[in-house]
Structures are given as C-alpha cells and as structure tokens.
Amino acid sequence: MTTALTDNPAVTEPRKHLTPSMRTALIAIDHYRHQKRNGPEIIVGRHRFKASTVDALKRMELVRGSVPSLAPTLGGQMAVTRLKGEQS
C-alpha cells in the first residue's frame, strides 16, 4: 500500500518526523552509491547505520531496493531536498 506524497509526514516535514540517524542515512543513500552489509550494519559511503534504521526508511516509503542497490524514492528525494534546503 502506498501513501500519497502530500499525506506522508516524513516527506512534508522530514526534520520533525525523522530521527537524526534516519536523516543522515537518507542523505547518504541519496549521495553515495557504494553500499554493503557488514553484519548488523549497513555501510553507505563512509557512514555506518543499523539495518533497522534503513528498514524504518523503507517502511516510510523513502527508500527502495536492498543493499547494494538502495535508492531514494520520489518522496525520499523530496525529503532530501527539504533537509538540504533547511541546513543552509
């Protein structure tokens, strides 16, 4: 079941609805293409995340695929744009 982008609070207000770890993971997945699994961790570029963090992003429909081909969905790309816009 998919959620409309405007109805997904993680897309419209990512700073409010994502933990700092989720925000960093989403931005890293968008930026880095090198990904691998190392036991209970997923390594994206130079960052390490718990598998549960990435699973939570998948449940929120912000990330699709599996290691080594994780990619942000359209909603995930919109959330990344909002996060980067609010950082500057």
C-alpha positions in Angstrom: 0.0 0.0 0.0 1.4 3.4 -0.9 0.8 6.7 0.7 0.3 9.9 -1.3 3.3 12.2 -1.1 1.3 15.0 0.5 -0.1 12.7 3.1 3.4 11.3 4.1 4.6 13.5 7.0 8.2 12.2 6.6 8.2 13.8 3.1 6.5 17.1 4.0 8.3 17.7 7.4 11.4 15.4 7.5 13.1 17.3 10.3 10.1 16.7 12.6 9.3 13.1 11.7 12.8 11.6 11.1 15.4 10.9 13.7 18.9 12.4 13.2 20.2 8.9 12.2 17.4 8.5 9.7 18.1 11.9 8.2 21.8 11.2 7.8 21.0 7.7 6.3 18.6 9.2 3.8 21.1 11.9 2.7 23.9 9.3 2.5 21.8 6.9 0.4 21.0 9.7 -2.0 24.6 10.8 -2.2 26.7 7.6 -2.1 26.3 4.7 -4.5 28.7 2.4 -2.6 26.8 0.3 -0.2 27.4 -3.0 1.6 26.2 -5.0 4.6 28.6 -5.8 7.4 26.8 -8.0 9.9 24.0 -5.9 11.6 25.3 -2.7 9.9 24.8 -1.2 6.5 27.7 0.8 5.2 26.8 3.6 2.9 29.8 5.5 1.6 31.7 6.3 4.7 28.7 6.1 7.1 27.5 3.1 9.1 23.9 2.6 10.0 21.9 0.0 11.8 19.8 -2.2 9.5 16.7 -1.2 11.5 17.3 2.5 10.5 17.2 1.6 6.8 14.2 -0.7 7.4 12.4 2.2 9.0 13.1 4.4 6.0 11.7 1.7 3.7 8.5 1.4 5.8 8.1 5.2 5.5 8.4 4.7 1.7 11.5 7.0 1.5 13.9 4.3 0.3 13.5 1.3 -2.1 15.7 -1.7 -3.0 18.2 -3.6 -0.9 21.9 -3.5 -0.3 23.9 -2.9 -2.6 21.3 -1.0 -4.6 19.4 1.2 -2.1 18.0 4.3 -3.7 15.6 7.1 -2.5 12.1 7.0 -3.8 10.5 10.2 -5.2 9.3 11.0 -1.7 12.8 10.3 -0.4 14.3 12.7 -2.9 11.8 15.4 -1.9 12.7 14.8 1.8 16.4 15.1 1.0 15.8 18.4 -0.9 13.9 19.7 2.1 16.6 18.6 4.5 19.4 20.2 2.5 17.4 23.4 2.0 16.8 23.8 5.7 20.5 23.1 6.5 21.9 26.1 4.6 
